[in-house]
């Protein structure tokens, strides 16, 4: 079929990568999935997935990731912990550069997902890990009986703020508008939670503290331009995600936010290169959409390889 060592290389091991690997392995493609951390991606930090069908009792992200990894492995998916540094999609056989070697395949599925976006305000970098966090599951328990701020109005900010109330005595949700973006059921729960107080029409302009801790954030009301300090022990930031595309350089066509443009077959602008999950320009980023994308991407990749 080709003179490459693999039929298919999958870059990224979140729900999309693992699902692409499952489908590819069941199609008897010689597939390799490369993940730089533990398989599972962003869901590893989710304490409860309530909207992935089949788990009415809810399941943690870590457990779902573990089950997906086992399932793909059962059908022979090869998984390597490594980091892709560069890609060369200029030939029919695509080359993937890792720190220690270059590997190749006629087809590639990119499923590297997205990472939390930063606020880019003074104090955010300095206090990272010392009161500033992007992960409630990881850092929430450090804020027992504390007062914390949560920035953002989407599903992540609202869901994780509710989770934080297990530990903190007060959670201020700071949102730049007067209406949340989050799904309605999460809004209802947050509004009904006595420990959550919303601060509307406001943005964080700075984070302050001592040597090892946060003690206040500065807020600016976007309607009145008034500023004020709010005393908090921690600041969680959930203002959306950015695509993990650093290794791609200019190899593929991206949308204005840097997400990979695909058609409904998950084909990118380069023949033989497919994308699935949060890395794609898609209206919804969920585990359910990621696994659907990935099944199509693997199916398309198989067709592409067969027709070569
Ligand atoms: P998101 O939906 O893009 O929401 C980002 C939020 O941050 C928005 O409310 C946005 O305000 C605000 N924001 C953006 N930039 C800001 C800035 N510079 N300063 C202040 N606020 C800013 O991101 P997300 O909540 O991380 O969710 C990402 C995807 O994952 C979504 O598709 C979401 O549905 C999904 N997700 C789903 C679940 C679930 O189903 N339970 C859980 C987590 C995430 P505006 O509203 O004004 O734009």
Boltz pocket constraint, residues with backbone or C-beta under 6 A from the ligand:
constraints:
  - pocket:
      binder: B
      contacts: [[A, 50], [A, 51], [A, 118], [A, 119], [A, 151], [A, 152], [A, 153], [A, 154], [A, 155], [A, 156], [A, 157], [A, 159], [A, 174], [A, 175], [A, 176], [A, 177], [A, 179], [A, 180], [A, 181], [A, 202], [A, 203], [A, 204], [A, 238], [A, 239], [A, 240], [A, 241], [A, 283], [A, 284], [A, 285], [A, 286]]
      max_distance: 6.0
